[in-house]
């Protein structure tokens, strides 16, 4: 298990040149009592997790204080699912990077396909949020991915390259190298459909090549209906460093096998 800490500290804990991670995205799920049971199970189960694997849970904003209280002495890191591109100001309902940092958050998801689709988030806004996260001392998990129509039109590489290019232009490669990239085909999010390991690997290899030398040390995650039954095959691919896990992160009996699927 990789101990929780600041980004530069975490970089020392690598398998090869890249950090392996499993990130649980709770989405809009949770209640205090149920969360307590799940987080306590994470603390207990992951005390003896495989070396070199960092476990993260990204919880809804109201539960950040609970995550901080229950996880602060553990090896499990926590984060949020979104943030404002603004540092402060008259932005009702928004949450800044500094606010997340006060609750001990180390990570924040930006550009999830549900945010892009349901809230019309553009790649420019996603890049601005990633920049705000970095400025606030958080590690952004930048999500990229294509729709089913785009995949069937053989546009996958063009779509993800375009999304990545905006981040590269906005952040610059040195700053982007401090981020995590999550490839999540939109057609596989919450649908039960999953890209095959070969399909996912092809996109991960493409993204890593686009990043050049910066990509050599970046963590690239796969997201999209990852389950205990398919995690091992996905994580065995050379360019897949772990997963961004949705529904399967809500139960310890499903989440734990995914976190241990690197053997």
N, C-alpha and C positions, 0 to 999 in steps of 0.2 A: 504494500500500500504506500502511495506517495503521501507524505505528510502535507497538510494544508499550509500555505504560506504565500508570500508575495510572489508575483510572476517570476522575478529573477531567481528566487529560491527554488521555485518549482522546476525551472529549467535544468537544474542540476540532477534531477531525478529522471533519467531517460533510459529508454531501451533503444540501443543504437543512438541515433541523433534526434529522435522524436519522442515526445511524451505520449503515452497511451492513456486515453481518457474514456470514461463512460459518463454521459451527462443525462440525468433524468429531468425531463420537462413535464412538470405536473399539469401544465395548461391551467384551465379554470376548474380545478378540482381541489378538494381538501376541506377539512374541518378540524378544529383544534384537537379533539380527542383522537380522531383517526390519524392525524398527522403525528401526534406524539407516539403512537404505537409504531408507525412506519419508521420514523426517524430513530427511535430507540432501537428498532431491529437493525437499521443500517449501522448504527454505532457498534452494536454487538457482533453482527455478522462480518463486518469489514475490518475488524481488528486484525484478522489473519488473512487478509486478501492477498492476492498474488503481488509480489514486488513489482514496482514500476507502473502500476495502474492507478490513475487518479480517479476517484469517484466524486461526482458533483451532483447536487440536486438544485434545480432552478424552480423556485416556488412562487406562488402569487404574492404580490406586495404585502397584503395583510399578515402573511405568515413568516415574513423575514425575521421578525423579533423572536418568534418561536424557534426558527431554524438556528438563529444565533445562540440562543440559550441552550438548546439541546445538542448542538454539534460543535460548539466552540472548543471542547477538549478532545474532540475526536479527530480521525484522519479523513473525514468526509468534508468536502468544501461545499459551499452553497452560493447561490446567485439568484438573479431575477430574470424575468422573461421579456423585459422591454425597458426602455428608459427614454427620457426626453433628449433631444439634441441640444437643448438649452441648459445653461448652468444654473440659472435662476430667473425669476421674473413673473409677470402676470400671465401664467399659462395654467389655467385652472384644470386640475385633474392630472397634470403631468408630474413625473417623478424624476429627479435629477440624479446624476452619477454620484454626487457627494452625499445625497440622502441614502442611496444604496450602500455606499461605503461605510456610513455610520452604523449600519446593521451588520457589518462584517462581510458583506458580499464580496466575492472575488471575481465572479463571472456575471455576464449578462448576455442573453440571447438577443440578437438584432436581425431583422429581416426575415423572421419565420414566414413561411408561405401563407399562414393564416393571417398574419399582419399585412402582408402584401396584397392578399386577395380581399380580405374583409374590411381593411382600413385604407386601401389604395396607397400603400407605402411604395414609393418609388425607390429605385436603386440609389438615387442621389440622397434621399432621406436616410436610407439604411447606412450609407457611408458616413453621413453626418452624425448619426447615432453612434457608430463605431468610433468616430473621432472623439465624441464627447465621453464615451466610456474610457478610452485610453487616457484622455486628459484628466479623468477622475480617478485613475489608478485601478480601473477594472479591466479584465480581459474580455473583449467582445467575442462572442461566438456568432460569426456571420453566416447566415443561411443562404444558400443558392439552390436553384432547382427549376426544372421545366414542367409544364403541364403535360397531360396525356396527348393533347392535340399537337403540341410542339415536338414531343418525342416521335409520334407517328409521322410527322412531317420531316423527320430526320434533322431537327433543329436543336437537339440537346446541347451540342458543343457550342453553337452560336449563342444560345440563350445564356448558358452559364458563363461563357467567356465575356459576354456583354455585362452581366451583373458584376463579375469580378473586376472588369476593367474600370468601372466607376470607382470601386474601392481603391484600386491601385492608383488611379489618378488623384483621388481626394486625399488619401492617406500617405501615399508614397510607399515604396517597398520596405524600407526599414521599419516603419510603423506597422505596416500590414503584417510583417513577420512576427509581431507581438500578439497577433490575433489567432483565433482558431477558426477554421473554415468547416462548415457542415454542409455536405451535399445531401439535399433532401428532395427527391423527385416529388413534385406536387401530387402526382397520380398515386403515390404510395403512402401519403400521409393519412392515417386513420381509416384507410380503406381495406386493410387486410392484404392488399397487394404489395409485393416487395420486389424491388429490382433484384435480379439474380446477382450472385457474387461477381460473376464475370462482367455483367452490365455496370454494376457499381464500381468495380475496379477500373474499368475503362474510363469512366468519368473522373475518378480520383486521379488517375495517372495523367489525364489531360490537364486537370487543374494544376497539378504539381509541376508539370512541364511549363505551363503558362507563367508560373511564379518564379521560374528559373532557380538560381541558387537559394533564394529566400525560401522556396518550397522544400528544400532539403531538410530543414529543421522544424517546419510547421506541422502542427497536428491537424489532420484532415479526418473528419468524422462522417459516418453515413447515418442518415436518418430516414425513416420510412417503414413503419410496421416491423421494426426489429423485435424479435422475440427470442426466448431461450432456445427455441428449436432451430433458428437460422443464424444466430449471432456468431457461433464458432466458425462457420463457413465464410461469413462476411469478414470477420476480423482476421482471418488467415490470409487475406489478400495483401499483397506487399505495400499498397498505398493507402490502405484503410487502417487508421490508427485507433478506432473505437467507434462509439455510436452516440447519437442524440436520440434518446429513448422517450417516447410518449407514454401511451397507456400502460405499457409493461413496466414502467417505473413506479406505478402506484401500488404494487404488491411486492413484498419482499421476496416471495417465493418465485416470482418471475424475474425480478430485477437482479437478484443475487447471481443466478446462473449466467446472465448476460455479462455482468461485471467480471466473472471468472472465466469467460470464454476465450482467453488468450493463450491457452496451453498449446 
